[in-house]
């Protein structure tokens, strides 16, 4: 049984509900939240007087022999063998980017089918159980729950007794609020005594004893069927004064409506997932060998690291959480690397990433002529927290921290410009201006509504002017790879400025502003000539004047995709050949300074070459990393290229960037 991934997604809903298996055998260890913290789930089969476990480990249950595991776009599929029967189990997270109701409905499926060698025994049943720790983050807390009779099925739920919605802005943390559900043919809330009775005898009975751990579980006595796992966060996001629920719940729908919706549309949802997966598999074969596994390893994680909501003006917001990097919400330079996936399948989601940054950039507290970095700390859109200033005075009170975000939900967005909240030295001016311009242009080219760009055209014009002034030789500043520190004359940032200026030309053309379009196309061409003169021939350095250095020039990508080719295909081929030459076992290092790398940027770079052989040479080490990394956690995008262990950054949305080669072969981004 070949290992496919470092950890396998089971139930993925959003940044606050994401359950994984970190062992090759599903019953070889306990299930975990994306953070690595145990959130124990159990799967049982009762057969001929014995109780077998297929998920988790429970005293009294015999582990089934796992014979296979497969990963597809929306499911992780296991097969098992027991005494006299076989079992297939599929964990489906239907995060369809093409269907916003399904994507935002917080319900997952656990599908099963038993293959008996003869007739099913009289005591046969299948069960899935969740431990009370699904209700809290770490330390044990008071848990309450119940069972709700539904139409033809039952739903059991539990929740923390003291349920303080949106009360934790920690980064690597499970929620301490919200209700967790499991639904099936019959469902139960009970303590250890009740679950132990089922394991020992296959009997279900309402038993609750003081001080024992609490569980919710569903039991089915059919040969095939499914269970539903759901999470109701009650309130999803605070957005500049508004409390917003998930997009699915608009119009007053409740979690019970979500369960009914998922049950009534079960067959259709699975058919849509299968059709998407079949198309994905076919398209991935055109990119190269084993690319399908890379796409499947990325899709659910990328989508599930976001929350989809709608504000009172009808604006769609697709808000990422910077999992394991600082917890920020709606970060522009996290949206940028992730966008290839969403440009392919639903470019309106890229507009939905941009919406909040545009809103915040117009608030008085943001008194800069460049674009912001983020909207706050998840789940609070209360104003950028990255790079807040540290000052010990009566207006600041030392409550901000330089560089990384404070764990706070302070209402920064309400402050006047005179508050002087931010430290300019900790901002990313060229990075974020380029990101916003490129994403806006890319969304329009991919087919998104132009209204967002039209409404915010003054900001776009302001940001492109910033790139004109400061983009060719960027001052000492951070880029999205901020963990590498400040750098002056960053060549890759200069490339981003060039592509940002190109992008403004694309935006102007789309909005019918042809005079501006021609002007900025000419400016981009002039910028490109100056840039090429500055970097010279050969492999482009990390920074101007730094001989014998390099960095992955992923920012060239949209120059190529848009068809401007101002950098030139000859340069792309020379760069990618050099990256292959420098590649370690798990990929090419990000730049000359360190041995670590970023998976998303490697795969972006693989889309720069027109050679399938070179493309595979670049991304296949990332596939090897997934199979061999000792870090048994969700896909970590920042890791050591030579050793394969994660530095930091797990379960982030940026892995949507691994769809860059698919975006290339689609041809949908070409404007010239």
N, C-alpha and C positions, 0 to 999 in steps of 0.2 A: 504494500500500500504506500505509494509514493506521496511524500509531503508536497503540498501545493503552495500553502501560504504560512506565514508565521503565526497567524491567528485567523480563525474562520468566523465570518459574520453570521449570527443566528437571527436575532430580532433587532433591526436597526430602524429607528423612527426619527430621531432628531438628536441634537447634542446632549440632551438630558436622558435619553433612553436608548442605549446602544449596547447589546449583549453579545459576547463573543465566546468562542471556545479556543483556548490557547494550547490545547494538546492535540496531537494528531488523531487520537481516538477520542470520540465525543464523551465516552465514559471513562477516559483515562485521567480526568481531573475535574475540577469544579469550573462552572461557567463564570465569566468575569464581565464586569462593565468595561467600557473601552479604556478606562484608566488603569486596568489591571486589578482593581479591587474586586474581591469575590462577591458575586450576586448569584447565589446557588439556585440552579434550576435542575429538576429531575425529570427523567422520562422513564416510564415503566411499561412492561408488558407482563400481564398475568396469563400463564399458560400451563395447563396440566399440573396444578398444585404448586407451581413455583412463580416467584416474581423476579423478573429480569430487569436490569436497568440498561437503557441505551444512552442516557444522558446523565452526567454527574455520577457520584458514588454515594450509595446509601447502605448502611448496615442492614443485612438481611436480604438484599437484592443481589442476584447473580449477574455479573457483567456479561452482556452479550458480546460475541466476537464481531468486531467491526471488520468488514471485508473491503470497503471502498469509501472514498469521499470524492465528490466532484463539486466544482464551483461553476455557476453560470451567472448571468447578469444579475438576477434578482434572488437567487436561491443557493443554499449550500445543501447538498444532497448526500445522505449517508445510507449505506446498506449494512445489514447485520445478519448473523446466523445464530440461531438458537437450537435447542433440542426439539426437532420436529417442525420447525418453521423458519422462514426468513422474514426480514423486516426491511422496508424502505421508509426513510423519514426525510422530508424536505422542509427546510426552514426558509420561508419566503417573506422577504421585505419588499412589497410592491411599490418601490420608489420610482414610479414611472415619470420621467421628466416631461413626457408628452401629455400627461393627464394630471392637471393640478389638483383636482379633487382627490384622486387616488394618492398622489404624492403626499398630500397634506393630511390625509386621514390617518390617525395614529394607531393603526391596527396592522399586525403581522399575522401570518398563517404558519401553523405547524401541520404539514400534511403527512399522513402515514398510510401504509398499506402492508398488511400481513399476508404472507404466502404459506399457508399450512400444507403439510405433506398429506394430510387427510382432512377430516372434518374439524372445524373449530371446536375445542373443548367447551364444556358448559361454563367453566369459570373464566373464560377468556375476557380480557379487557386491556385497554391501553390508557395510560394516564400521563399527564404532564402537571408538575407541581412547581410552585415558586416559593422560595423562602421569604420570610418577613423582611430580610435585609434589602429587598427591592424598595422598601419604603424609606430608607434612611441612608446616610452617607457615613459609614464607619461605626460610631458608637451606637449601641442598641438603644432604641427609643420606643415609646408607647405606640402600639399599632392597633387600629380598629378596622373592622371590615364587615362584609356580609355577602349574601347571595341574592341575585335579582332574577326572578322568572321572566324570561323573554319569550318571543314568539317561536316556539318549537325548540328552544335551547335555554341554557342557563348561563349566567355570568357571575362569577365570584370576584370580589375585589377586596383589596385592603389598602390602607393609607396611614400615614403618620397621624397620631392623634392631635398633635399640635402642628397644624399644617399651615406654614407661613409661606405663601406664594412668593416666588422670586426673591427669596430671602438670602440667597447665597450667590455671590459673584466670584467664588473661587474658580480657578481654572480647571485643575485636574480633580473633578469632584462629581459624584452622582447627586441627583436632586434630593433635598430633604422635604419635598412637597409633591403634591399630585397623587392621583389614584392609579393603581396598577390593577389590571383586569386579566382574567383568563376565562374563556368562554368555550363551551362545548355541550355535548349531549346532556351530561349532568355535571354540576359544579358544586364545590364545597369550600367552606372556610373552616379550618380546624387547627388543632395544635399537634404536637409530636405524637400524641396518643392516637389521633385519628389517622395520620399518615403511616404510623407504624402498624396499625391494624390492617390497612390496605396492603402494605408490603408483606406482612406475615400471612394473611389469609385471603387477600383479594376482596375484603369486605369494605363497603363505604358506610360510614355512620357519623352522625353529628356528635363530635367529642371535642370539648374544650376544657383544658385544665389550667389552673393558675400557674404562672411562671414558666410554662412551656413555650417553646417557639411556635409561631403561628405560620400557617401555610394557606395558600389558595391552590386548588387543584381541580382539574376537570378529568372526567372519566368517560370513555366511549367503549361500547361493547360491540361495535360493528367492525367488520373485517378491514374496511378502509374508511377514512374520514379525515377530519381536520379539527384543530383547535385554533382559537384566536387569542393572541396576546395584545393588550392595548395599554396605552398610557395617556391619561388625561392630566395635563399639566395645569388645568384650570385657567390660568392666564399665561400666555407665552412670552410676551415682550412688552416692556415699557418703551413707548416711542414718543419722546419729546412731549410728554404730558398726556399721552393716550395709553390706556391699557388694551392691548390687542391679543385676541385669541388666534389660534391657528386658522389659516385660510379656510379649511374645511368647515369650521364652525360658524361661518358668517350666516346671518339670517336666523340666529338663535338655535342652531342645531346643537345637540348634546353628545356626550360620549356614547350614550345608548343608541342614538341615531347612527353614529359612526359604526358601531357593532352591527346594527341591522343592515346598513349600507354594504359593509364588507361581506356579510353573509348572503344578502340578496344578489350581489354582483360577483360573488366568489368565482363562478366559472368564467365569466367574461373577463374579470381581472387577470386570472391565470392565463387565459388565452392571449390577452394583450401582452403580458409578460413574455409568453412563449414566442409570440410573433416578433417582439422587439429583440429577444435573444437570438432568434434564428437569423434575423437581418444582421445583428452585430457579429455573429460568428462568421457569416459570409463576408462581410466587409473587412473583418480583421484578417481573414486569409489573404486579402489583397495587400495588406501591409507587410506581413512576414510571419515566420514561424513563431509560435508560442505568444504571439501578441494578444490573442484572445484572452489568455490567462491574465495578462497585465491589465487589460480592459476590465475584466470581471473583478479583479482585485481592487479596482479603483472606483467603480461606479457607485455601489451602495454607500461606500465611505464618503465619497465626494458629495452626494446628494444629502445623505443623512447628517452631515456636519452643518446643515443649514436649517433654518426655520422659515416657513412661508407664511406671511401674514398680509393683511390689507389694512391701510389706515382709513380714517373717516372720510378722506377725499377720494377714496377708491384706488389709491396708489398701491401697487403690488410691491412688496418688500421681500426679498430672498436674502436672509441675513445669516451669514456664516458666524460660527464661533471659532476663534483661534485656539483650538484644542491643543493643550500642552505646549503653547508658545507664549501666551500671556492672557488668554481668555477674552481678548477684545471681540467686539461684535461689529460685523459689517466692514471689515478692514479692506481698503481698496487694493493693497498689494497682496492680499490673500485671494481676493476675487480675480485679479488679473491672471495668475497662473492657472486657476481652475477653469477659466472660461471656455477652452476648446470643447469640453463635454457639452456645455449648455448652448454654445453656438450651433453645434451639430443638431441637437434634438429639441431645443426650445429657446430661441434667442430672447424671448420676452423675459426669461429668468435672468439674463445678463442685464437688461434694463432694470429689473427688480433689484439687482445688486447695486446699481448706480444710484438709484432713487434717493436713498438716505444720505449719501455723501453730498449730493446736490443740495438737499434740504439743509444740512448742517453748514455747508460752505456759505450760505446766505445769512447765517445768524451773526449778530454783532460780535460775539465772543471770538469768532474765527476772523481775526483782522489781518490775515495774510493774503498776498496775491497769488499764492499757490494752493493746490488742492489739499484737503485734509487726509489724514491717515485712517481714522476709524470713527465710530459713532458712540463708543462707550465700552463698558464691560458687560458681556453677556450675562443676563438677558436685559440689560438696561441700556437703551439708546438715550443717554443723558448728556452727550457731548464727548468729544475726543478725550481720551485719557492718556494716550501715548505722548510722551515728551512733555508732560506737565512740569511746570517749574517748581523747584524747591526753594522756598523763601521763609525765613522766620520773621514774619511781620504780622500786623493785626489783620491784614486782608487775606493772607495766605495761611498763616498759622501752622506752617510746616506740614500741611495736610496732603501735599502732592509729592510725587517722587520723580526724580529725573530719569528719563529713559523709559523704563518699563511702566506698565499701567498700575495705578494703585487699585487695590481691591475695594472699590467704593461705588456707590450709586449717587454721588453728589450731582446736583442739577447744574452742571457746568454750562449747559446750553442756554440757561436763562441769564447768564452774567453779561454785563456790558463790556464793551471793548476795553475800557479802562482797567478791567480786572487783571489784564496782562497774565493770563493763566499759563501760557506755554513758553517753553524754552526753545528758541529757534534752532539752537545747536543740535537738538534731538529730533528735528523734523526730517522729512524726506521730500524736499520740494520738487526736484526734477523727476524723481521716481513717481510720485503721486500725480503730478500733472500729466506725465506721459501715460500712466495707467488709465486715467479717466478719459483722455482723448482717444486712446487706442480702443478701449472697451466700448466707448460710445460709437465709434465708427464701425467696429466689428459687429456690434449688435444690429446696426442699420443694414449693413451689407448682408448679414445672415437672414434678414427679413423682419426684424423687430420694428415696432411702431416708432416713427420719427418724432412723435410729439414731445418726448422727453428731451431730446436734443434741441428741438426748436425752443422749448420753454426755457432751457438753460443755456442758450447760445451766448449770452454775455459772459457767463463764467468760462465757457469753452474758449472764447476769444481771449479772455484774460490769461488763461492758463497757457495757451499756445504762445502768447507774447512772452510769458515767463521763459518758455523753452527757447524762444528766439534769442533772448538776452543771455541766458545762463546755461544752455544745453550743450553747446559745442565743447566747452571745457568746464565741466561741473566743478564747483567749489568743493572744499572738504565737507563731506556730508555722508549720510547713511543712504543705502539703497534697500531694497526688499530683503537682501541678504544681510540684515543689520547685525546678525550674530558675528559677522566677520569684521565689524567695526567701521569707523569712518575711513573714507578714502577720497583724496582729491584727484581730479583728472581721470575719473573712472570711464574707461572706454565703453564699457557696456551701457552705462548710463547715457553716454553721448549717443549711442545707437538708439536708445529708447527715445531720446529727444528728437532725433531724426524721424523715427516712425511716428511719434506724436504729431509732428508738423505735417507729415503725409496724411495722417488720420484726419487732421482738421480740414485738409483739402477735400477728403472723401465726405466728411460731414457737410461741408458747404455745398458741394455738388448735389448731395441728396436733398438738401433743403432749398435748392433752387437759387443759391447764392453763387452764381457762376463766376462773377468777378473775383470774389474771395477764393473760390476754388482754384482758379488759374493762378492767382497771386501766390497762394501757398504751395501749389505744386512747384512753381518756379523757386520759391524759397527753399523747399525741400531739396530740390536738385542742386541749388547753390550750396546748401548745408552739406550735402553728400560729397560734393567736390572738395570742400574745405576739410571735411572729416577724413577722406581718403588721403589727401595730401599730408594730414597730420599723423595718421597711423602708419603710412608708408606701405611698402610691399611686405609680403610674408604674413605669418600668423600675427593677428592683432594682439598687442600686449594687454596686460591687466589695466594699466594706466599709462597715459602718455609719458614717454621717456623712460619707461621701465623695460629695459632690454631683457631678453630671455625669460619672459613671463607670459602667461596666458590666463584667460578665464573663459568659461563657457558663454558664448555670445548668444544666449537664447533670445535676446531682444530683437534679433534680426527677423524672427519668424514672421511677423505680420507685414514686413516689407516684402517678403517672398509671397505670402498668401494673398495679399492685395494685388500683387502683380506689378508693383512699382520696380522692384529689383534694383533699387538705387545702390545697394551694397554690392550686388552682383552674384550670380550663381557660381562663378569661379571662386569668389571669396568663400562662399558657403561650403563648397567642396573642399577647399584647402583647410578651412577651419575644422570641419568634421573629420577629415583624414588625420589631422593632428590630435584631436580628442581620442580617436581610436588608438593612435600610437601611444598616448599617455594613459590609457585606460588600465585600471587595476582589475582584480577579479570581479568586483561588484560595480564597476563603472569608472568613469573619469572623474578625478577630483574637481571640485567646483572652480578652483583657481590654484595658482602657484603657492599660495601661502600655507595651506593646510591639506591634510589627506582626506578630509571629509567631503561629501558631495550632497547634491539634492536630486532626488529621483525625478521630480517634475521637470527640472531644467535639462537633465540628460535626455529625457524623451522629447521635450521641445526641440532640442538640438538635433535629434534623430530625424525630425521633419524638415530640416534644412537641406538635406541631401536628396538628390534625385535617384540615388543608387539604393536599391533594395538591400544589397549586400552590406553596404555601409550602415544603412539604417538599422539592420539587425545587429550589426557589430556594436552599435551604441546602446540599444535598449535591452538586448539579451542579458548582459550582466545585471540589469535591474531585476529581471525575472529570476536569475540565479540567486540574487540577494533575498528575494522573497522565499525561496526554497531553503536557503541555508543560514540566514541570519540567526544568531543565538538569542536575539531579542524577540521573545514570543508574545508579541503585542500587535495590535492593528498596524497597518501599513505606516511605517515611520518614514517620512520623506527626507530627513536629514540624518545621514549615517556615514560611517567610515568606508571609503571606497576600497580599502585594502582588507579590512577585517570584517566588515559586514554588520557590526553592532550599531545600534541606534545611538546617536548623540542626544537627540531631543526631537520633539515634534511628532506626535503620533495621532492617528485618526483625524488628520486635517483634510479640509476640502481641496487643498491644492493638487491632490492626486487626480482631479479632473483634468489637469494638464496632460495626463498620460494619453488623452484622446487626440493630441496634436497631430500625429501621423494620419489618423482617420480624417481629421478636418482637412488636411492637405489633399488626400486622394479624393475627397468629396468634390473639390473644385468650387464649392459654394462661396468661397471668400474672395474670389477674383473679381476685381473691379476694372482692371485695365487689360 
